Amino acid sequence: MRPFARLVTVSALGSLLAALTGCSGMYTTSIATPANLPAPPAGAPAVLLVVADQRPPNEGGSDLRRVGTIRALAGNGAGMREESPDAVRRLVEAATANGLAKAGVSAIGGAGAALEVGIRKFWMDGYASYTAELHGDLVLKKGGAEVWRKTVKANATGEQGGSPSGMFNTVWGWALERWRDRVAEAAAEPEFLAALGVKGAAPAPAAAEAKAAGGPVGLSVSSEFNIDDRQQLTFEIKARDALKKARLPEKRGAFPEIAIRYVSLYETNPKNGKVNGYKVTTRLSLKDASGRILWEDSFKVKGSFGEIDPKKDANYLDATFSTSVDLEWTTQLVRRLNSPEFRKAAGR
């Protein structure tokens, strides 16, 4: 997105906030409840699902309707609040039940086992780009005694491009889907099944899908401000080199797509105007075909070299810069593409 386009979008958002919030400083949201997945067949292992809203006071604990903050151009925010104080609990309950169903576990209850879910975070915040964070504790109890515990986190990020309500629903929908999948993975763990008293259970579909993944990825490389400069080709070449070093096959138009956006600046000697170094800031994200952000990261690199006159030795400057990028920037990119967080998001 070009800076001017983002400015217009955020300015419009500020006007909308002023019109909708009035004196209350709140914007009423309506996050869609996840559609129910088919229930496991009769005789499937079962738990009694109990969900409690246990968020901290500053993030919904003192007002259970509060789910985040939306910000105008100047950075001032208005609270995002659901219509019902029970909305967060019901949304997480539905997503958790779907996760259990995906793992072949019924949430209707049985055999004296209870799965207690404590919601620790259900919050969205940002500025033009918003992140929804859903964190909680899963505790399995039998006869009132704790027999298994796991902390689950599910985050999702999206950009404000149209109506706030559309963005809220889309990004929270992604976060709730991720929560569902994390719950399904947890409910398929041998430790959980053993604590529940199940033997020889099949792995959850989510785990099987992850093992089957591993095809080519897409790649897009661009300047943060969509500037077509002489360095663009350098970054495209080095990005493809990084994918090869990370053993990630690339294919045009494939998903998930690795999106690389950078800002590159030369550093100069103010006395003579000669270039003596550079700084590069890079944002990375992994997106699926719908535009959902599966993973993101950022890093900065800088380097220095002997003074070069950009007017007389432009070609030499380009070659020196390319070599420096290969040594510093490419190394940092490969490190992130090999990280456990990226590999898990990419299904590797």
N, C-alpha and C positions, 0 to 999 in steps of 0.2 A: 504494500500500500504506500503511495507517495505521501510525503509529509503534509502537503496541502489537503489531500483527500482525508487524511486522518484528522486534521484540524477541523475541517468542515463537519465530519462525523461527530467528534467530541463536542463541538460548539452546539450542534443540534441537540446532542444529549443534554447539555447544560440547560438549554431552553425547555426541553421536555421535563427535566427535573423540576424546574421552577414552576411549570404549569401543573404538574401532578402532585407535588409534595405539599405545596402551600405552606402553612405555618406548622404543620405537624412534623416536617422533616422526615417523613417516611414514604416509601413507595411500596404499594401492596403487590405482591407477586402471587403466582399460582403455578407452582411446580407440578408437572404431570405425574400422577402415580404410575409406576411401572406396570405394564400389562402382566397378568399372571401367566406363568409357564404351566404346562400340563403337570398335574400332580403325579407323584410316583404311584406305581400300582399297589394294590392291596398287599399287605405283608411286608412292605418295605420298612427299613428301620425308621423310627420316628422319635421326635423330640417335641416337647412343649416349648414353643417359642415365646420368650418374654423380652420385650424391648423397652428400655428406659432412657429418657433424655437426661443426660448427665453432663451437659456442656457447661463451661465456666461462665461466670456472671457477665463478663465483658463480650462474650460471643454467643448470646442467646440464653444463657442460664438465668438471667434476671428478667428476660422477656422471651418466653418460649416461641413466640411468633417470629422473632428476629432471625434472619438467615444470612445477613451480609450487609455490604455497603456498596452503593453505586456512586461514582464520582463524576463531577462536571469538569469543564475545561480547566478551571483554576485549582482543581484538586479537592475542592470541598465536597463532602459526601452527604448522601441521604440514605437512611436506613432502608434495607430491603426486608419486608416482613410478610409472612404468610397470613392468610385470613384466619386460620385456626391455630391455637396454641398446641394442638395435638398433631399438626401437619407433619413436622419433622419425624416424630415417632412413627407415624403411619407410613411415611415414605420409606424409611429404613426397614420397617417391618416387612413391607411388600418386597423390597429388593433382597432382603435376607431370606425370606421364604422362597423366592425364585432361585437363589443360590443353592439352598438346600435341595430343592427339587432337581436342579441341574446335576447335583451329585447323587441323586437317587435317595434322598432322605426326606421324609414327610415332616412338615411343621405342624401337623395337627395334634401330635402328642401321643405318648404311649410309653409303657414299661418304666414309668417313674423317672424318665430322663428329661431334664429341662435345659434348654440353651438360652442363657441370659445374655442379652446384648446391651452394653452400656455405650451410648453415643457420647463420645468425647469431643467431637468437632463436626460441625455441619455449617460451613461458612464460605461465602464467596466475597472476594474483594479484588480490586485491581484498578486499572486506569486505561481505558480503551481495550486492553487485553485483560480478561478476568479469569481467575482460577477458583474453582469450586473444590473444597477440601472436605472429605468425609472420613473420619477416623473413629474407631471404636474398639471395644474389647469384647471378645466372644468367650463366654465361660460356660462349660458343660458341667452340670451338677446331677448327681444321682443320690437319691435319699437325702437331699439337702447339702451334700458334701461336694466340694469342687474336685473334679477328676481330670479336667483338661482346660487349658486357657490359651488364647492367641489374640494378639493385637492385629487389626486389619486396617489398612489405609488405602484410600482410593481418591485420586485427584484427577481433575480434568481442566483444560484451559481452552478458551475460545476468544475470538475478537468481537468487539461490539461493532456490528456493521449495519444493523437495522433497528427494529423495535427492541427495547429492553426486555419485554416479556418473551420474545422469541429467543433472544440470547440466553436468558435465564433457563428456559425450558430445555434448550439444546445442550448447554454445558452441564446442567444438573442431570439431564438424561444420561450423558456420557459417564458422569461420576457414579451414578446409581448402577449403571451397567457394569462398571469396573468393580464396584462393591459386590455386586452379584457374583461376578467371576472369581473374586478373591475369596468370597465365602464358599463357593463351590470347590475351589482348590483346597481350602482348609478342611472342609467336610469330607474330602477324599483322602486326607492324610491317614496313614496307618495308625498313628497315635490317637487320632480322633475316633476312628472306627473301633480300635481296641477298647478305648474308654467307654464307647457306646455299647460294646459287647457284640460287634459284628465281625465275622471272620470270612476271609476270602472274597471281599467286595471288589468289584471292578473299579479301575481308576475313573475319576470324573471326566466327562466329555471335554471340559476345558483343558485338562492336562494332556489328553490324547491329541487335541487340536494343536497344542503348542509343540508337541513332538513332531507332528506332521509338517509344521511350517518350515520355511527355510529357502524359499525361492528367491528370485532376483528382487532388488529394491530399486525404486526410482531415485533420481537425484535432480535437485534444482539449486543453482548457485547464483546469487545476485547481490548487488550492493544494497545496503540498507535503504538508500535513497534512490534506488533504481538508476544509478548513474552508469552510463556506458563508457567506461574509461579504459585506458590501456592495460590496466591490471586485471580486467575481467577474465581474460583468457588464462592468465597465470593461475588464478584461483580455481577455475574450472579444471585445469589440468592437474593441479595439486590435489584437488578433492577426489578426482578419479584415482589418483595414485594412492590416496589414503584408503579408499574402498578396497583396492586390490590388496594392500598390506593387511587390512582387516578381514580379508577373505569374504567380501560381500559382493556377489555378482550384481552388476548393474544392468538395467534395461529401461529404455525410454518409456515413460508412461506407466511403469509398474508401481504397485503399492504393496507395502507402505513406502512412502517417499521420504527421503532425507532432504530437508530444506535447510540450506546454508545461506545466511545473510551476514554480510560483513561491512564494516566501515574501516577503510584503510587511509591513513594520513602519513605523509612524509614529515619528518622533523628537519628543520633547516637552521643554519647558522644565521642569526639575525644581522650579523655584520656584513656578510657577503652574499647571502641568499642561496648558498650551496646546501645541498641535501646531505645530512650526515646520519640519518636513521629513519625509523618508521615505527608506527603503532597500528595494530590491527585488533579490532574488537569483533568478535564473532558470536552469533546466536545460532544454535542448532535446534531443530525439531524433527520429530518423526511423526508423519501424518498418515492416516488411512484415507481411503477413497472418498469418504464423506467430509474430509477436512478436520476430523477430530485429531487433536494432538495427543499422541501416545506417550511421548517422552520429549523432554527438552533440556537444554544445557547451554552454557555460555562460557567463553574464556577470552582472555586478552594476552597478546604477545607483543613484544617490542624488541627491536634490535638496532644496532649501530654499525656504521662502517665509515671508511674514509670519505672525506668530502668530495661530492660530485656535482658538477655544474649541470643542472637539469636542461639548460638550453643548448649547451655545446655537446654534452655526452648523454643524450636521452637513451640511446640504445644500451650503453654501458650501465646506466642507472637501472633500466628494466632488468638486465641480466643479473645485476647484483641483488636487486630486490627479490627476483625469482629464486636465487640460491638461498637467500636468508629465509624466505617463506618455507622453502623445502626443509630447512634444518629445524625451524621453530614451529611454524604453524601446522605443517603436515604432521609432525610428531604429536602435537597436542590433539589434533583431530583423530588420529589413529587411536590414541589412548582412550578417548571418549567412545569411539565406536566399538572398542573392545571391553567397555565397562559392563559389569553384570546388569546394571539398570537398563542400558540400551539393549543388550542381548535379550533380556527378558521381554522388553516391550516389542522387539522385532520378532519374537518367537524363535530365537536361535538357541 
